[in-house]
Amino acid sequence: MATRDGALARAASSFDSGAFKALLSRLVAIPSSSQDPGSEAALEDYLDSGVRPWLESLGFGVAIHPNPLEGFGPILTGARIEDPARPTILLYGHGDTVRGLEDQWRPGLLPWALTEEGDRWYGRGTADNKGQHALNLSALEAVIAERGGKLGFNVKLVLEMAEERGSKGLREFVAAHAGELAADALIASDGPRVDPAVPTIATGTRGTYHFDLVVKLRDGGVHSGHWGGLTTDPAVLLAHAISTMMDRNGKILVRDWLPRNGVPAEVRGVLAGCPVGGGGGEGAATIDPDWGEPGLTAAEKIYGWNSLIILAMVSGRPENPVNAVAPMPGRIARSATPSTATPKASRPRCAGTSMPMGWRR
């Protein structure tokens, strides 16, 4: 007789035998960085050879679609319908990753190889998001085996390859395939845990809003000896613009970006006593009690409030400084996060003097 304990035992056996590690290793080995130019073939390969055969072996009908927006990664849909009268679950995941950045990994680690150290696995995508959707599908596999080929419900899947570029095209794709993706519940395993040791289930998500703030004063730099003190420095203008948006303690000054009536009482009640920990790993940040909106707890700041974040900032060319008043500062990336539910870091990009900003998803 099929039991819950039996399904759990099958899942544990797959993990203990090394089968899951081998599976994830194959997925991590595909360099599916949507942020790296020239990665189009790897994005397609992840879906077509990395995921499609596995899904088909589980009884899914699979289709891979071009992204509605040119230049962004494809989108996979899958469906395993046992009985249209039964409930249907829609699973979401993404197989693309951020840049490999091979030169920034410490000795012994590589982005496209799963490396085990103690009780941790390292490799690009192990935690975002190859590991998550691989675990979900492995859990389904265990239940199907335990129940003799049946789940007792229907499953649909959407797996995108442009999440690390802002999920470009996903909104348009879902709108065009609304009937195909209709379901009774959505499970999207892509987000932070309150603490690495605490399993976390969030009941909602929130979005990011990105925009570029551009200061361009001239076409080229001008010699500092002739123009320093005479012509406007765009980096200084941009720095002052940032200071009008947020004070030195992380309080957002543009109050129209914030919830009008503060954190609702019911949200405060839910968040009371909610632990908030770092992301774990070496170099994890600390919670600075004086940073952010005054009067809020750490949980209220991150789950019930908005945040404004500078993601990257470069002025001029640090690798090759030029004695000139720049036409524009280099690269600045920001994100702003509205409250609603669970946050997820945004990753906007920019060119020139720009400050992509966004409401966090």
RAPE-V86192 format. One record per backbone hydrogen bond with DSSP energy under -0.5 kcal/mol. CO is the residue of the C=O (numbers start at 1). NH is the residue of the N-H. E is the energy in kcal/mol with one decimal. If there is no record, write none. Layout:
BEGIN
co:nh:e
CO:NH:E
CO:NH:E
END
This chain:
BEGIN
co:nh:e
3:7:-1.8
4:8:-2.4
5:9:-2.3
6:10:-2.0
7:11:-2.2
8:12:-2.6
9:13:-2.3
10:14:-2.1
11:15:-1.8
12:16:-3.1
13:17:-2.2
14:19:-1.0
14:20:-1.6
15:18:-1.2
18:22:-2.3
19:23:-2.1
20:24:-2.9
21:25:-2.5
22:26:-1.7
23:27:-1.6
24:28:-2.9
25:29:-1.9
27:30:-1.1
29:31:-0.7
30:32:-2.7
31:33:-1.7
32:34:-0.8
32:97:-2.0
33:36:-0.9
35:37:-0.5
36:39:-1.1
39:43:-2.1
40:44:-2.0
41:45:-2.5
42:46:-2.2
43:47:-1.2
44:48:-3.0
45:49:-2.4
45:50:-1.7
46:51:-1.0
47:52:-2.5
51:55:-2.4
52:56:-2.7
53:57:-1.9
54:58:-0.9
55:58:-0.8
55:60:-2.3
56:59:-1.3
60:62:-0.5
61:79:-1.7
63:65:-0.5
63:77:-2.8
65:75:-2.5
68:70:-0.5
69:72:-1.3
72:67:-0.5
74:161:-0.8
75:65:-3.3
76:159:-2.6
77:63:-2.5
78:157:-2.6
79:61:-2.8
80:82:-0.7
80:155:-2.1
83:86:-2.4
87:154:-2.8
88:184:-2.5
88:185:-1.2
89:91:-0.5
89:156:-3.1
90:187:-2.8
91:158:-2.4
92:189:-0.9
93:160:-2.0
97:34:-1.2
97:35:-0.8
101:104:-2.2
102:105:-1.2
106:109:-1.9
110:113:-1.0
111:124:-2.7
113:115:-0.5
115:117:-0.5
115:122:-2.9
117:120:-1.9
120:117:-2.9
122:115:-2.5
123:126:-2.1
125:130:-0.8
125:131:-2.0
129:133:-2.1
130:134:-2.0
131:135:-2.0
132:136:-2.2
133:137:-2.2
134:138:-2.2
135:139:-2.3
136:140:-2.0
137:141:-2.3
138:142:-2.0
139:143:-2.1
140:144:-2.8
141:145:-2.2
142:146:-2.4
143:147:-2.4
144:149:-3.6
144:150:-0.6
145:148:-1.2
154:89:-2.7
155:80:-3.2
156:91:-3.1
157:78:-2.1
158:93:-1.6
159:76:-3.0
160:95:-2.1
160:96:-0.6
162:165:-1.5
162:167:-1.9
162:168:-0.8
163:166:-1.8
167:170:-2.0
167:171:-0.6
169:173:-2.3
170:174:-2.9
171:175:-2.2
172:176:-1.9
173:177:-1.5
175:178:-0.8
177:181:-2.0
178:182:-0.6
179:182:-0.8
185:90:-2.9
186:188:-0.5
187:92:-2.0
187:189:-0.6
188:190:-1.8
194:277:-3.8
195:198:-2.3
197:199:-0.6
198:195:-0.6
204:342:-1.2
207:338:-0.8
209:336:-0.7
211:357:-0.6
212:214:-0.6
214:216:-0.5
222:325:-3.3
223:226:-0.5
223:227:-2.6
224:228:-2.4
227:230:-2.4
227:231:-2.1
232:234:-0.7
233:236:-0.5
233:237:-1.7
234:238:-2.5
235:239:-2.2
236:240:-2.3
237:241:-2.0
238:242:-2.3
239:243:-1.8
240:244:-0.9
241:244:-0.7
241:245:-0.6
242:245:-1.4
242:246:-1.6
245:253:-3.0
245:254:-0.9
247:250:-1.9
249:292:-2.8
251:247:-2.3
253:255:-1.5
254:257:-2.0
255:258:-1.6
259:262:-1.2
262:264:-0.5
264:268:-2.4
265:269:-2.3
266:270:-1.8
267:271:-2.3
268:272:-1.0
271:274:-2.5
278:196:-0.6
281:284:-1.3
286:288:-0.7
287:289:-0.8
288:291:-2.1
293:296:-1.3
297:301:-2.3
298:302:-1.8
299:303:-2.5
300:304:-1.6
303:340:-0.6
307:337:-5.6
309:311:-0.7
309:335:-4.0
312:333:-4.1
317:320:-1.7
318:321:-0.6
322:324:-2.6
323:224:-1.7
324:326:-0.7
325:222:-1.8
326:234:-0.6
327:217:-2.0
327:218:-0.6
330:354:-0.5
331:314:-3.1
332:356:-1.0
333:311:-4.4
333:312:-1.6
335:309:-5.7
336:209:-0.9
337:307:-1.3
342:206:-0.9
343:192:-0.9
344:361:-0.9
352:354:-1.5
353:215:-0.6
354:332:-1.1
356:334:-4.5
358:336:-2.4
358:360:-0.5
359:337:-0.5
361:206:-0.7
END
